[in-house]
Amino acid sequence: MLVFKKNDLEASFAPYACFSKKSRGRAHEEEEAVGRSTEMGRPILYVPGIMDMNEVETVAGVIILGHVAQMTAQYETSLDVPVARSIVMQAARESCKEAYLTQGRPEMFNEDMVHYVTDDQFAYAAGVNGIMQRDKPAACMYMGKFYAESLLFAETGNSIGAIQIAGTASQAQIPFFVTACDYTLMGEEYFAASAYLSRKPELIAGVKTQDTVKLMLISFIGIALLSRALSDLGFTSFNLLTWLGL
């Protein structure tokens, strides 16, 4: 059995740490949003979806929240995180607390910056929209699992003139975010961004493995189609699909 040290893993995946230009771009866009909030002296609103921690989209949203919290700690910007699930609240608090400790600003962390609203879908949407109307955040970020409330969030954020960044793998909600938000992380790009921002070798390795498997499958399909075409044209008697019993 091979045993790798963490430093070995980091070194081996260092060339792949910049695996996505779009992911790096979204990281810069988040920094731009935090910078704008700092200049305007207004808070940042971060919505980690409405589902629990059993959804991978929610986990990715909490990971990205940690990166955003690091920037708010660095720039001394207010952060508001309303959540719809109690377990998500605890996870988000721990993520923010760790981020503020990492930046050497533990005194700035306040548990109330991550607060529970309600489990009900549209009651939660109404509560978050009320926060937007009252506090007028300069930046709104929606990262997680969303349903019909996505358009309510995006329209309200657009009406107050906030810069909006959304990320989700919910196919039915992506069109709403693309229409109303400034930047949108769609599908696998959202998970790739969370892995990139986390800087954790195991998450980056997972994305790299998925990409490698996809490349292998695409190559196999291409070779199989070429083999079938050459067989049908009479250039060769070998047919990969027939040989595999497909």
Secondary structure per residue as TSV (DSSP state, phi and psi in degrees):
chain	resnum	aa	ss	phi	psi
A	1	M	-	360.0	132.3
A	2	L	-	-88.6	136.8
A	3	V	-	-120.6	124.6
A	4	F	-	-110.0	137.8
A	5	K	-	-79.0	159.4
A	6	K	H	-60.2	-40.2
A	7	N	H	-63.7	-36.3
A	8	D	H	-64.7	-41.6
A	9	L	H	-64.6	-43.2
A	10	E	H	-62.4	-39.2
A	11	A	H	-68.4	-39.9
A	12	S	H	-70.4	-29.2
A	13	F	H	-101.2	3.2
A	14	A	G	-58.1	-43.7
A	15	P	G	-63.9	-21.3
A	16	Y	G	-96.6	-1.7
A	17	A	T	-63.1	-23.7
A	18	C	T	-105.7	45.4
A	19	F	-	-69.5	-17.5
A	20	S	-	-135.3	115.6
A	21	K	H	-62.5	-37.4
A	22	K	H	-65.8	-38.4
A	23	S	H	-65.1	-41.6
A	24	R	H	-63.9	-38.0
A	25	G	H	-63.6	-42.0
A	26	R	H	-65.7	-33.6
A	27	A	H	-62.5	-41.9
A	28	H	H	-67.3	-34.4
A	29	E	H	-67.5	-37.9
A	30	E	H	-64.9	-40.1
A	31	E	H	-64.3	-38.0
A	32	E	H	-62.5	-41.4
A	33	A	H	-64.7	-42.5
A	34	V	H	-65.3	-41.1
A	35	G	H	-62.1	-40.0
A	36	R	H	-64.6	-42.3
A	37	S	H	-62.6	-38.9
A	38	T	H	-64.6	-45.1
A	39	E	H	-63.4	-37.4
A	40	M	H	-85.7	-9.7
A	41	G	T	67.8	29.7
A	42	R	-	-120.5	155.9
A	43	P	-	-75.1	171.5
A	44	I	E	-110.3	131.4
A	45	L	E	-103.3	125.2
A	46	Y	E	-121.8	119.9
A	47	V	E	-111.6	111.0
A	48	P	-	-88.2	36.6
A	49	G	-	81.6	-176.9
A	50	I	S	-116.9	1.4
A	51	M	S	-100.9	172.4
A	52	D	-	-85.7	-176.7
A	53	M	T	-75.0	-2.6
A	54	N	T	-79.1	-7.4
A	55	E	S	-95.3	127.6
A	56	V	H	-63.2	-28.8
A	57	E	H	-65.4	-36.7
A	58	T	H	-67.1	-41.4
A	59	V	H	-60.2	-45.4
A	60	A	H	-62.2	-37.7
A	61	G	H	-65.1	-38.5
A	62	V	H	-67.8	-36.3
A	63	I	H	-62.9	-45.8
A	64	I	H	-65.7	-34.5
A	65	L	H	-57.7	-39.3
A	66	G	H	-59.9	-39.7
A	67	H	H	-67.7	-42.4
A	68	V	H	-63.5	-40.8
A	69	A	H	-63.1	-35.2
A	70	Q	H	-61.4	-41.2
A	71	M	H	-70.4	-39.3
A	72	T	H	-66.2	-33.4
A	73	A	H	-67.8	-39.9
A	74	Q	H	-66.6	-41.3
A	75	Y	H	-96.1	1.6
A	76	E	T	56.8	49.8
A	77	T	-	-107.6	141.6
A	78	S	-	-69.3	140.0
A	79	L	E	-125.7	130.3
A	80	D	E	-123.7	122.2
A	81	V	E	-126.2	91.4
A	82	P	E	-81.5	134.2
A	83	V	E	-124.9	161.3
A	84	A	S	-110.8	-0.8
A	85	R	-	-136.5	139.3
A	86	S	H	-66.5	-38.2
A	87	I	H	-67.6	-38.3
A	88	V	H	-63.1	-37.6
A	89	M	H	-59.0	-46.0
A	90	Q	H	-65.6	-42.9
A	91	A	H	-64.3	-41.9
A	92	A	H	-66.4	-38.2
A	93	R	H	-63.4	-43.7
A	94	E	H	-64.6	-39.4
A	95	S	H	-64.2	-43.9
A	96	C	H	-68.3	-41.1
A	97	K	H	-61.2	-44.3
A	98	E	H	-63.0	-38.3
A	99	A	H	-64.7	-42.9
A	100	Y	H	-69.5	-35.0
A	101	L	H	-66.6	-40.3
A	102	T	H	-60.6	-37.7
A	103	Q	T	-84.6	2.7
A	104	G	T	71.9	25.9
A	105	R	-	-126.9	54.2
A	106	P	G	-64.4	-26.0
A	107	E	G	-69.3	-19.5
A	108	M	G	-81.9	-16.8
A	109	F	-	-75.9	135.0
A	110	N	-	-136.0	126.2
A	111	E	G	-59.1	-25.7
A	112	D	G	-72.1	-11.6
A	113	M	G	-68.2	-22.8
A	114	V	E	-112.1	110.7
A	115	H	E	-133.0	147.8
A	116	Y	E	-82.9	138.0
A	117	V	-	-107.8	-71.0
A	118	T	-	-170.1	158.5
A	119	D	S	-81.0	-22.2
A	120	D	S	-69.9	133.5
A	121	Q	H	-58.3	-57.5
A	122	F	H	-81.5	-23.8
A	123	A	H	-67.0	-39.0
A	124	Y	H	-64.4	-44.0
A	125	A	H	-60.4	-41.7
A	126	A	H	-65.0	-40.1
A	127	G	H	-64.1	-44.8
A	128	V	H	-66.1	-41.5
A	129	N	H	-62.2	-36.4
A	130	G	H	-63.6	-40.2
A	131	I	H	-61.9	-42.4
A	132	M	H	-60.2	-44.9
A	133	Q	H	-68.0	-34.9
A	134	R	H	-80.8	-48.1
A	135	D	H	-88.9	-18.0
A	136	K	-	49.6	60.0
A	137	P	-	-61.6	145.7
A	138	A	S	-78.5	-22.2
A	139	A	E	-140.1	135.8
A	140	C	E	-123.1	129.4
A	141	M	E	-123.0	128.7
A	142	Y	E	-118.9	106.6
A	143	M	E	-131.1	104.6
A	144	G	S	157.8	-154.4
A	145	K	-	-94.9	123.7
A	146	F	-	-129.1	159.0
A	147	Y	-	-128.9	-133.4
A	148	A	T	-65.0	-21.3
A	149	E	H	-71.8	-10.8
A	150	S	H	-59.1	-43.6
A	151	L	H	-69.0	-33.5
A	152	L	H	-63.3	-43.8
A	153	F	H	-62.2	-51.3
A	154	A	H	-64.6	-39.2
A	155	E	H	-67.6	-41.6
A	156	T	H	-65.7	-43.5
A	157	G	H	-62.0	-37.5
A	158	N	H	-67.7	-35.2
A	159	S	H	-68.6	-27.5
A	160	I	T	-93.3	2.7
A	161	G	T	77.8	21.9
A	162	A	-	-81.4	148.3
A	163	I	E	-76.3	131.4
A	164	Q	E	-122.5	131.8
A	165	I	E	-126.2	125.2
A	166	A	E	-122.3	152.8
A	167	G	E	-150.3	125.8
A	168	T	E	-162.5	159.5
A	169	A	-	-108.5	6.8
A	170	S	-	-76.3	105.8
A	171	Q	T	-59.9	-36.6
A	172	A	T	-70.5	-21.0
A	173	Q	T	-99.5	-14.9
A	174	I	H	-58.2	-43.4
A	175	P	H	-58.4	-36.1
A	176	F	H	-67.3	-42.6
A	177	F	H	-67.3	-40.6
A	178	V	H	-62.1	-38.0
A	179	T	H	-71.6	-43.1
A	180	A	H	-101.7	-16.7
A	181	C	S	-101.2	160.1
A	182	D	S	-75.4	-40.5
A	183	Y	E	-136.7	143.5
A	184	T	E	-137.7	130.1
A	185	L	E	-95.0	119.6
A	186	M	E	-111.6	127.5
A	187	G	T	59.0	-125.0
A	188	E	H	-66.4	-24.8
A	189	E	H	-61.3	-34.1
A	190	Y	H	-64.5	-45.3
A	191	F	H	-70.0	-36.5
A	192	A	H	-63.4	-39.0
A	193	A	H	-65.4	-40.6
A	194	S	H	-64.7	-38.4
A	195	A	H	-66.8	-42.5
A	196	Y	H	-63.5	-44.0
A	197	L	H	-72.2	-27.8
A	198	S	H	-71.2	-28.1
A	199	R	T	60.8	22.6
A	200	K	-	-93.1	124.3
A	201	P	H	-56.7	-36.6
A	202	E	H	-67.8	-34.6
A	203	L	H	-73.8	-41.1
A	204	I	H	-64.3	-38.3
A	205	A	H	-63.0	-37.4
A	206	G	H	-63.2	-42.4
A	207	V	H	-66.3	-41.6
A	208	K	H	-63.7	-40.5
A	209	T	H	-63.0	-43.7
A	210	Q	H	-60.8	-43.6
A	211	D	H	-64.4	-37.6
A	212	T	H	-65.2	-44.0
A	213	V	H	-63.0	-41.7
A	214	K	H	-61.6	-42.8
A	215	L	H	-62.9	-40.2
A	216	M	H	-64.8	-42.0
A	217	L	H	-66.0	-41.7
A	218	I	H	-63.8	-40.9
A	219	S	H	-63.9	-41.8
A	220	F	H	-62.5	-43.9
A	221	I	H	-62.6	-41.2
A	222	G	H	-63.3	-44.2
A	223	I	H	-65.6	-40.2
A	224	A	H	-64.5	-42.0
A	225	L	H	-66.5	-39.8
A	226	L	H	-64.8	-42.1
A	227	S	H	-62.2	-42.2
A	228	R	H	-65.4	-40.9
A	229	A	H	-65.6	-44.3
A	230	L	H	-64.9	-35.1
A	231	S	H	-68.0	-42.1
A	232	D	H	-67.6	-31.6
A	233	L	T	-83.1	-6.1
A	234	G	T	84.5	11.8
A	235	F	S	-78.6	-23.0
A	236	T	-	-151.9	153.7
A	237	S	S	-93.7	-6.0
A	238	F	-	-87.8	130.5
A	239	N	-	-127.3	113.7
A	240	L	H	-60.0	-40.4
A	241	L	H	-65.7	-39.9
A	242	T	H	-67.4	-40.5
A	243	W	H	-63.2	-34.3
A	244	L	T	-83.6	-6.3
A	245	G	T	78.7	27.4
A	246	L	-	-99.8	360.0
